[in-house]
Amino acid sequence: MELILYAFDHQIFKRALQMSSARGIAIYDSYLVALAEIEKLIFVTADEKLLRKISDRSNIVALNEIELPAVQS
């Protein structure tokens, strides 16, 4: 699995502020959603309250909707 680190970005922060204000979500959540939107990533969350506020976005997936393969020991 590849891990990519993203530095703080003013464009993402500006989009996050707009989203936070318009949708009534915390800035830390809106920054991650904006990052996923701008970078064309899938955003996975188990936060039901957040999901209800951003459910109209196509790149949002509820954690409980993901099927993981069985772990073999």
N, C-alpha and C positions, 0 to 999 in steps of 0.2 A: 504494500500500500504506500502510495506517495503522499507526503505531507508538504503542503505549500504554505509558507508564511507570508502574510500580507502586511505591509507597513501602513501606518495611518495615511489616509488619503482625503484631501479636502473636498474633492468632488463627491466622494462617497458620503462624507460627513454632511455636506449640504443636502444631498438627497435624503439622508437619514433624518435630518432636522425637519424637512418637509413632511416626510412620512410620519414621524413621531407626532407632529402637530395635527396633521390631517386625520390620523387614525387613532390617536390617543394611546400610543404604545410607548414604552420606555425607550430612551435614546440608545441604550446598549442593545436592545432587541432590534430596533429599526436600523442600526448601523450594520448588523449582521445580515438582515434582510436586504438592505441596499447593496451590500457587498456581493451577495449572491446574485442579485438582479443585474448589477453592472458587469460582473465577471461571468455571467451566464452559468451559474452553479445551481445545484439543487440544494434547497434549504430544508433540513430535517429538524423537527422539533417535537417534543412531547408536551409542550405548553399549550393546553387546550384553549385558554383565554387568548393567547396570541394567535393561534390557528383561526379562531372565529373572526378576529380582526383583519386577517390577511388572507382569508380563504379564497379570494378571487384571483390570486396569483397562480400561474401555472407551474412555477418552480418550487412550490411549497409542498412538503410531504409530511404527514403525521408519522411519528416513529412507530406507532402501533400498526401502520399499514405496510411496513417493511417485513418481508419474510426472509429470515436469516437461515442459512443452511445449518443442519444439526451438527453439533460439535462431537467429534468422535474421540474417545480417550484411549 
